[in-house]
Amino acid sequence: MTETPLYRAARALMKSQSGVDDFDALDDEMQKGLLDDVRAVLAAVREPSEAMWDAGFEIYPKYQEEHWQAMIDAALAE
């Protein structure tokens, strides 16, 4: 199974914190803690900045803030 962005982010967070990329070796509680941290970060970036808005609009003139939010919400639900 392909890892979701949520799991890839948790794996990256673990590696940045410990220098080790062995997420699967962690117990369930540690994995949950990292996933919760990633969810908190994604929730914090749910509202796009002006630069993000401009970038989205530049490549897709019908871009709406709701597009970005829907993608973040989908990542949070995985």
C-alpha positions as CSV (number, residue, x, y, z in Angstrom):
1,M,0.0,0.0,0.0
2,T,1.2,3.5,-0.8
3,E,1.7,5.6,2.3
4,T,-0.6,8.5,2.6
5,P,0.8,12.1,2.9
6,L,0.0,12.0,6.6
7,Y,2.3,8.9,7.1
8,R,5.0,10.3,4.9
9,A,5.0,13.5,6.9
10,A,5.1,11.5,10.2
11,R,8.0,9.5,8.9
12,A,9.8,12.7,7.9
13,L,9.1,14.3,11.3
14,M,10.6,11.2,13.0
15,K,13.6,11.4,10.8
16,S,14.1,15.1,11.5
17,Q,13.8,14.6,15.2
18,S,15.9,11.4,15.6
19,G,17.9,11.0,12.4
20,V,16.4,7.6,12.0
21,D,13.7,6.5,9.5
22,D,12.2,3.5,11.1
23,F,8.6,4.6,11.8
24,D,7.3,1.1,11.5
25,A,9.5,0.0,14.4
26,L,7.8,2.5,16.8
27,D,5.1,1.3,19.1
28,D,1.5,2.3,18.3
29,E,1.5,5.1,20.9
30,M,4.7,6.7,19.4
31,Q,3.3,6.5,15.9
32,K,0.0,8.0,17.1
33,G,1.9,10.9,18.7
34,L,3.8,11.7,15.5
35,L,0.6,11.4,13.4
36,D,-1.2,13.8,15.9
37,D,1.7,16.3,15.5
38,V,1.4,16.1,11.7
39,R,-2.4,16.6,11.9
40,A,-1.8,19.7,14.1
41,V,0.5,21.1,11.5
42,L,-1.8,20.4,8.6
43,A,-4.7,22.0,10.5
44,A,-2.5,25.1,11.0
45,V,-1.9,25.5,7.3
46,R,-5.5,24.8,6.3
47,E,-5.9,28.5,5.6
48,P,-3.7,29.4,2.6
49,S,-1.4,32.4,2.7
50,E,-1.6,35.1,0.1
51,A,1.5,33.6,-1.6
52,M,-0.2,30.2,-1.7
53,W,-3.4,31.7,-3.0
54,D,-1.5,33.5,-5.8
55,A,0.4,30.3,-6.7
56,G,-2.8,28.3,-7.0
57,F,-4.6,31.0,-9.0
58,E,-1.6,31.4,-11.3
59,I,-1.8,27.7,-12.4
60,Y,-5.5,27.4,-12.2
61,P,-7.5,30.7,-12.7
62,K,-10.6,29.1,-11.2
63,Y,-8.7,28.3,-8.0
64,Q,-10.7,28.9,-4.8
65,E,-9.5,28.7,-1.2
66,E,-11.9,25.8,-0.8
67,H,-9.8,23.7,-3.2
68,W,-6.8,23.9,-0.9
69,Q,-8.9,23.4,2.2
70,A,-10.6,20.3,0.6
71,M,-7.1,18.8,-0.1
72,I,-6.0,19.4,3.5
73,D,-9.2,18.0,4.9
74,A,-8.7,14.9,2.7
75,A,-5.2,14.4,4.0
76,L,-6.4,14.8,7.6
77,A,-9.1,12.2,7.0
78,E,-6.6,9.5,5.7
